Amino acid sequence: MRSPRSLVGGRPEAAYEITFDGRELPAQEGQSVAAVLWSAGILAWRTTREGGAPRGAFCGIGSCYDCLVTVNGLPNQRACLVPARPGDAVTTQEGTGRADLTV
């Protein structure tokens, strides 16, 4: 079967790893955090403030904010826009991602 990959002879290899909730995931140069999560079969990585409903990528272009994650301790990062970097620690975001700041 002919595919773009077979035509150019490319073969992707994991260039580095990131972690998601402590689980190591392979990542390739140029992938967004959302792409790394999708590649690993992870479709939801945030819960809503009210009701705790699961969310993941919806629009894929940074307009809807459904794909928010916490990256290296910084909450409210749009996974579809943030490039994955070697050693990133990505965690599920619950609600606003600022539970440590509540009074």
VMD Tcl script that builds the backbone (N, CA, C; Angstrom):
set m [mol new atoms 309]
animate dup $m
set s [atomselect $m all]
$s set {name element resname resid chain x y z} {
  {N N MET 1 A 0.832 -1.177 0.000}
  {CA C MET 1 A 0.000 0.000 0.000}
  {C C MET 1 A 0.888 1.255 0.000}
  {N N ARG 2 A 0.559 2.183 -0.849}
  {CA C ARG 2 A 1.321 3.427 -0.918}
  {C C ARG 2 A 0.772 4.439 0.081}
  {N N SER 3 A 1.663 5.027 0.809}
  {CA C SER 3 A 1.298 6.066 1.771}
  {C C SER 3 A 2.363 7.152 1.683}
  {N N PRO 4 A 2.076 8.337 2.204}
  {CA C PRO 4 A 3.106 9.380 2.203}
  {C C PRO 4 A 4.406 8.910 2.845}
  {N N ARG 5 A 4.288 8.152 3.944}
  {CA C ARG 5 A 5.483 7.677 4.630}
  {C C ARG 5 A 6.264 6.712 3.742}
  {N N SER 6 A 5.572 5.820 3.033}
  {CA C SER 6 A 6.284 4.864 2.184}
  {C C SER 6 A 6.930 5.545 0.991}
  {N N LEU 7 A 6.347 6.624 0.518}
  {CA C LEU 7 A 6.904 7.334 -0.629}
  {C C LEU 7 A 8.217 8.041 -0.293}
  {N N VAL 8 A 8.331 8.559 0.906}
  {CA C VAL 8 A 9.554 9.279 1.278}
  {C C VAL 8 A 10.512 8.422 2.087}
  {N N GLY 9 A 10.065 7.266 2.497}
  {CA C GLY 9 A 10.932 6.373 3.259}
  {C C GLY 9 A 11.139 6.793 4.692}
  {N N GLY 10 A 10.297 7.665 5.185}
  {CA C GLY 10 A 10.444 8.135 6.556}
  {C C GLY 10 A 10.002 7.095 7.559}
  {N N ARG 11 A 10.616 7.140 8.720}
  {CA C ARG 11 A 10.237 6.243 9.804}
  {C C ARG 11 A 10.397 7.011 11.111}
  {N N PRO 12 A 9.262 7.433 11.731}
  {CA C PRO 12 A 9.388 8.218 12.956}
  {C C PRO 12 A 9.957 7.400 14.101}
  {N N GLU 13 A 10.758 8.037 14.897}
  {CA C GLU 13 A 11.315 7.408 16.082}
  {C C GLU 13 A 11.122 8.354 17.253}
  {N N ALA 14 A 10.931 7.791 18.424}
  {CA C ALA 14 A 10.778 8.619 19.613}
  {C C ALA 14 A 12.082 9.345 19.881}
  {N N ALA 15 A 12.014 10.658 19.865}
  {CA C ALA 15 A 13.214 11.459 20.080}
  {C C ALA 15 A 13.477 11.676 21.572}
  {N N TYR 16 A 12.424 11.669 22.359}
  {CA C TYR 16 A 12.547 11.907 23.797}
  {C C TYR 16 A 11.247 11.483 24.462}
  {N N GLU 17 A 11.187 11.625 25.766}
  {CA C GLU 17 A 9.986 11.274 26.504}
  {C C GLU 17 A 9.500 12.452 27.331}
  {N N ILE 18 A 8.183 12.472 27.530}
  {CA C ILE 18 A 7.574 13.365 28.507}
  {C C ILE 18 A 6.772 12.457 29.439}
  {N N THR 19 A 6.312 13.005 30.552}
  {CA C THR 19 A 5.457 12.213 31.417}
  {C C THR 19 A 4.076 12.840 31.473}
  {N N PHE 20 A 3.079 11.987 31.597}
  {CA C PHE 20 A 1.705 12.427 31.807}
  {C C PHE 20 A 1.172 11.692 33.020}
  {N N ASP 21 A 0.897 12.426 34.072}
  {CA C ASP 21 A 0.456 11.845 35.344}
  {C C ASP 21 A 1.379 10.704 35.765}
  {N N GLY 22 A 2.680 10.904 35.565}
  {CA C GLY 22 A 3.694 9.939 35.976}
  {C C GLY 22 A 3.985 8.846 34.961}
  {N N ARG 23 A 3.222 8.765 33.900}
  {CA C ARG 23 A 3.406 7.744 32.866}
  {C C ARG 23 A 4.316 8.291 31.767}
  {N N GLU 24 A 5.375 7.563 31.426}
  {CA C GLU 24 A 6.295 8.009 30.381}
  {C C GLU 24 A 5.676 7.791 29.003}
  {N N LEU 25 A 5.762 8.835 28.174}
  {CA C LEU 25 A 5.207 8.775 26.822}
  {C C LEU 25 A 6.271 9.185 25.815}
  {N N PRO 26 A 6.351 8.485 24.684}
  {CA C PRO 26 A 7.303 8.871 23.646}
  {C C PRO 26 A 6.812 10.115 22.918}
  {N N ALA 27 A 7.732 10.998 22.605}
  {CA C ALA 27 A 7.408 12.233 21.886}
  {C C ALA 27 A 8.401 12.430 20.753}
  {N N GLN 28 A 7.935 13.087 19.709}
  {CA C GLN 28 A 8.791 13.387 18.576}
  {C C GLN 28 A 8.925 14.896 18.435}
  {N N GLU 29 A 10.052 15.304 17.934}
  {CA C GLU 29 A 10.307 16.726 17.714}
  {C C GLU 29 A 9.162 17.343 16.914}
  {N N GLY 30 A 8.655 18.470 17.388}
  {CA C GLY 30 A 7.610 19.197 16.677}
  {C C GLY 30 A 6.196 18.857 17.099}
  {N N GLN 31 A 6.019 17.849 17.938}
  {CA C GLN 31 A 4.675 17.503 18.381}
  {C C GLN 31 A 4.213 18.441 19.488}
  {N N SER 32 A 2.912 18.728 19.476}
  {CA C SER 32 A 2.317 19.458 20.588}
  {C C SER 32 A 2.060 18.466 21.719}
  {N N VAL 33 A 1.785 18.982 22.902}
  {CA C VAL 33 A 1.450 18.108 24.021}
  {C C VAL 33 A 0.211 17.282 23.666}
  {N N ALA 34 A -0.788 17.912 23.039}
  {CA C ALA 34 A -1.998 17.179 22.639}
  {C C ALA 34 A -1.666 16.041 21.683}
  {N N ALA 35 A -0.774 16.264 20.731}
  {CA C ALA 35 A -0.405 15.220 19.773}
  {C C ALA 35 A 0.262 14.038 20.469}
  {N N VAL 36 A 1.095 14.335 21.454}
  {CA C VAL 36 A 1.747 13.255 22.214}
  {C C VAL 36 A 0.695 12.447 22.965}
  {N N LEU 37 A -0.247 13.138 23.596}
  {CA C LEU 37 A -1.295 12.446 24.350}
  {C C LEU 37 A -2.174 11.616 23.416}
  {N N TRP 38 A -2.580 12.194 22.300}
  {CA C TRP 38 A -3.388 11.450 21.314}
  {C C TRP 38 A -2.648 10.211 20.838}
  {N N SER 39 A -1.366 10.364 20.546}
  {CA C SER 39 A -0.564 9.232 20.062}
  {C C SER 39 A -0.538 8.090 21.064}
  {N N ALA 40 A -0.667 8.420 22.335}
  {CA C ALA 40 A -0.658 7.400 23.383}
  {C C ALA 40 A -2.069 6.880 23.684}
  {N N GLY 41 A -3.053 7.352 22.940}
  {CA C GLY 41 A -4.426 6.904 23.154}
  {C C GLY 41 A -5.139 7.616 24.283}
  {N N ILE 42 A -4.576 8.716 24.751}
  {CA C ILE 42 A -5.188 9.484 25.843}
  {C C ILE 42 A -6.052 10.572 25.214}
  {N N LEU 43 A -7.362 10.512 25.460}
  {CA C LEU 43 A -8.286 11.435 24.818}
  {C C LEU 43 A -8.840 12.507 25.742}
  {N N ALA 44 A -8.697 12.332 27.049}
  {CA C ALA 44 A -9.178 13.323 28.010}
  {C C ALA 44 A -8.092 13.586 29.040}
  {N N TRP 45 A -7.878 14.883 29.345}
  {CA C TRP 45 A -6.817 15.239 30.302}
  {C C TRP 45 A -7.180 16.460 31.133}
  {N N ARG 46 A -8.453 16.767 31.205}
  {CA C ARG 46 A -8.924 17.868 32.038}
  {C C ARG 46 A -10.316 17.529 32.532}
  {N N THR 47 A -10.682 18.056 33.690}
  {CA C THR 47 A -12.062 17.945 34.155}
  {C C THR 47 A -12.625 19.347 34.314}
  {N N THR 48 A -13.918 19.473 34.102}
  {CA C THR 48 A -14.563 20.777 34.204}
  {C C THR 48 A -14.720 21.206 35.652}
  {N N ARG 49 A -14.843 22.518 35.867}
  {CA C ARG 49 A -15.012 23.057 37.221}
  {C C ARG 49 A -16.288 22.554 37.862}
  {N N GLU 50 A -17.356 22.521 37.093}
  {CA C GLU 50 A -18.640 22.075 37.617}
  {C C GLU 50 A -18.961 20.702 37.054}
  {N N GLY 51 A -19.061 19.742 37.913}
  {CA C GLY 51 A -19.435 18.404 37.491}
  {C C GLY 51 A -18.287 17.461 37.211}
  {N N GLY 52 A -17.083 17.969 37.023}
  {CA C GLY 52 A -15.925 17.118 36.790}
  {C C GLY 52 A -15.975 16.313 35.503}
  {N N ALA 53 A -16.630 16.846 34.469}
  {CA C ALA 53 A -16.726 16.139 33.184}
  {C C ALA 53 A -15.373 16.115 32.488}
  {N N PRO 54 A -15.020 14.995 31.850}
  {CA C PRO 54 A -13.729 14.902 31.170}
  {C C PRO 54 A -13.697 15.735 29.898}
  {N N ARG 55 A -12.544 16.306 29.618}
  {CA C ARG 55 A -12.340 17.095 28.405}
  {C C ARG 55 A -10.970 16.785 27.833}
  {N N GLY 56 A -10.830 16.992 26.539}
  {CA C GLY 56 A -9.563 16.834 25.828}
  {C C GLY 56 A -9.527 17.867 24.727}
  {N N ALA 57 A -8.960 17.524 23.604}
  {CA C ALA 57 A -8.918 18.463 22.487}
  {C C ALA 57 A -10.281 18.506 21.802}
  {N N PHE 58 A -10.716 19.690 21.456}
  {CA C PHE 58 A -11.970 19.853 20.733}
  {C C PHE 58 A -11.711 20.545 19.399}
  {N N CYS 59 A -11.175 21.771 19.456}
  {CA C CYS 59 A -10.961 22.517 18.213}
  {C C CYS 59 A -9.583 22.249 17.610}
  {N N GLY 60 A -8.596 22.014 18.452}
  {CA C GLY 60 A -7.244 21.741 17.969}
  {C C GLY 60 A -6.477 22.958 17.497}
  {N N ILE 61 A -7.036 24.161 17.663}
  {CA C ILE 61 A -6.352 25.377 17.207}
  {C C ILE 61 A -6.246 26.445 18.295}
  {N N GLY 62 A -6.539 26.085 19.541}
  {CA C GLY 62 A -6.361 27.012 20.649}
  {C C GLY 62 A -7.492 27.978 20.884}
  {N N SER 63 A -8.662 27.755 20.285}
  {CA C SER 63 A -9.784 28.679 20.454}
  {C C SER 63 A -10.731 28.312 21.585}
  {N N CYS 64 A -10.839 27.014 21.913}
  {CA C CYS 64 A -11.923 26.592 22.800}
  {C C CYS 64 A -11.505 26.367 24.253}
  {N N TYR 65 A -10.268 26.188 24.548}
  {CA C TYR 65 A -9.754 25.977 25.907}
  {C C TYR 65 A -10.186 24.654 26.540}
  {N N ASP 66 A -10.717 23.713 25.770}
  {CA C ASP 66 A -11.081 22.415 26.334}
  {C C ASP 66 A -9.858 21.567 26.656}
  {N N CYS 67 A -8.720 21.853 26.041}
  {CA C CYS 67 A -7.543 20.978 26.169}
  {C C CYS 67 A -6.550 21.435 27.235}
  {N N LEU 68 A -7.005 22.206 28.221}
  {CA C LEU 68 A -6.093 22.724 29.241}
  {C C LEU 68 A -5.433 21.612 30.048}
  {N N VAL 69 A -4.134 21.772 30.277}
  {CA C VAL 69 A -3.351 20.852 31.103}
  {C C VAL 69 A -2.411 21.676 31.972}
  {N N THR 70 A -1.796 21.008 32.921}
  {CA C THR 70 A -0.749 21.626 33.714}
  {C C THR 70 A 0.577 21.075 33.198}
  {N N VAL 71 A 1.482 21.970 32.780}
  {CA C VAL 71 A 2.777 21.572 32.244}
  {C C VAL 71 A 3.868 22.127 33.151}
  {N N ASN 72 A 4.653 21.226 33.719}
  {CA C ASN 72 A 5.748 21.615 34.617}
  {C C ASN 72 A 5.271 22.529 35.740}
  {N N GLY 73 A 4.080 22.212 36.290}
  {CA C GLY 73 A 3.528 22.970 37.404}
  {C C GLY 73 A 2.766 24.223 37.020}
  {N N LEU 74 A 2.747 24.577 35.744}
  {CA C LEU 74 A 2.047 25.777 35.274}
  {C C LEU 74 A 0.688 25.378 34.707}
  {N N PRO 75 A -0.416 25.752 35.394}
  {CA C PRO 75 A -1.742 25.346 34.937}
  {C C PRO 75 A -2.222 26.161 33.741}
  {N N ASN 76 A -3.332 25.706 33.174}
  {CA C ASN 76 A -4.044 26.419 32.106}
  {C C ASN 76 A -3.255 26.550 30.810}
  {N N GLN 77 A -2.485 25.525 30.478}
  {CA C GLN 77 A -1.747 25.499 29.214}
  {C C GLN 77 A -2.585 24.769 28.170}
  {N N ARG 78 A -2.758 25.364 27.000}
  {CA C ARG 78 A -3.522 24.723 25.930}
  {C C ARG 78 A -2.646 23.664 25.258}
  {N N ALA 79 A -2.991 22.403 25.488}
  {CA C ALA 79 A -2.190 21.273 25.008}
  {C C ALA 79 A -2.038 21.273 23.499}
  {N N CYS 80 A -3.003 21.823 22.779}
  {CA C CYS 80 A -2.922 21.819 21.321}
  {C C CYS 80 A -1.917 22.843 20.795}
  {N N LEU 81 A -1.533 23.796 21.629}
  {CA C LEU 81 A -0.598 24.844 21.203}
  {C C LEU 81 A 0.795 24.712 21.814}
  {N N VAL 82 A 0.895 24.067 22.966}
  {CA C VAL 82 A 2.176 23.983 23.669}
  {C C VAL 82 A 3.038 22.885 23.043}
  {N N PRO 83 A 4.224 23.238 22.566}
  {CA C PRO 83 A 5.110 22.195 22.041}
  {C C PRO 83 A 5.644 21.327 23.169}
  {N N ALA 84 A 5.658 20.025 22.935}
  {CA C ALA 84 A 6.232 19.102 23.919}
  {C C ALA 84 A 7.741 19.277 23.923}
  {N N ARG 85 A 8.315 19.326 25.110}
  {CA C ARG 85 A 9.759 19.480 25.278}
  {C C ARG 85 A 10.300 18.287 26.061}
  {N N PRO 86 A 11.539 17.919 25.815}
  {CA C PRO 86 A 12.119 16.784 26.550}
  {C C PRO 86 A 11.987 16.979 28.061}
  {N N GLY 87 A 11.468 15.939 28.728}
  {CA C GLY 87 A 11.363 15.969 30.175}
  {C C GLY 87 A 10.150 16.680 30.728}
  {N N ASP 88 A 9.266 17.205 29.878}
  {CA C ASP 88 A 8.064 17.878 30.379}
  {C C ASP 88 A 7.274 16.954 31.292}
  {N N ALA 89 A 6.763 17.525 32.371}
  {CA C ALA 89 A 5.870 16.809 33.278}
  {C C ALA 89 A 4.473 17.392 33.103}
  {N N VAL 90 A 3.614 16.647 32.432}
  {CA C VAL 90 A 2.255 17.087 32.146}
  {C C VAL 90 A 1.327 16.347 33.093}
  {N N THR 91 A 0.376 17.091 33.678}
  {CA C THR 91 A -0.581 16.454 34.589}
  {C C THR 91 A -1.994 16.870 34.226}
  {N N THR 92 A -2.929 15.991 34.587}
  {CA C THR 92 A -4.347 16.274 34.401}
  {C C THR 92 A -4.686 17.551 35.147}
  {N N GLN 93 A -5.465 18.391 34.515}
  {CA C GLN 93 A -5.896 19.618 35.175}
  {C C GLN 93 A -7.319 19.437 35.668}
  {N N GLU 94 A -7.530 19.701 36.936}
  {CA C GLU 94 A -8.852 19.614 37.521}
  {C C GLU 94 A -9.406 21.011 37.707}
  {N N GLY 95 A -10.537 21.286 37.063}
  {CA C GLY 95 A -11.161 22.600 37.157}
  {C C GLY 95 A -10.259 23.691 36.619}
  {N N THR 96 A -9.991 24.710 37.440}
  {CA C THR 96 A -9.204 25.849 36.997}
  {C C THR 96 A -7.709 25.586 37.068}
  {N N GLY 97 A -7.312 24.498 37.695}
  {CA C GLY 97 A -5.893 24.192 37.793}
  {C C GLY 97 A -5.166 24.991 38.843}
  {N N ARG 98 A -5.913 25.657 39.702}
  {CA C ARG 98 A -5.292 26.491 40.727}
  {C C ARG 98 A -5.781 26.132 42.126}
  {N N ALA 99 A -5.975 24.844 42.354}
  {CA C ALA 99 A -6.485 24.383 43.650}
  {C C ALA 99 A -5.586 24.801 44.798}
  {N N ASP 100 A -4.268 24.923 44.542}
  {CA C ASP 100 A -3.348 25.308 45.607}
  {C C ASP 100 A -3.492 26.768 46.014}
  {N N LEU 101 A -4.241 27.558 45.242}
  {CA C LEU 101 A -4.400 28.969 45.547}
  {C C LEU 101 A -5.737 29.272 46.220}
  {N N THR 102 A -6.559 28.256 46.465}
  {CA C THR 102 A -7.866 28.504 47.069}
  {C C THR 102 A -7.715 28.938 48.523}
  {N N VAL 103 A -8.679 29.704 48.987}
  {CA C VAL 103 A -8.654 30.224 50.347}
  {C C VAL 103 A -9.622 29.448 51.201}
}
mol reanalyze $m
mol bondsrecalc $m
mol representation Tube
mol addrep $m
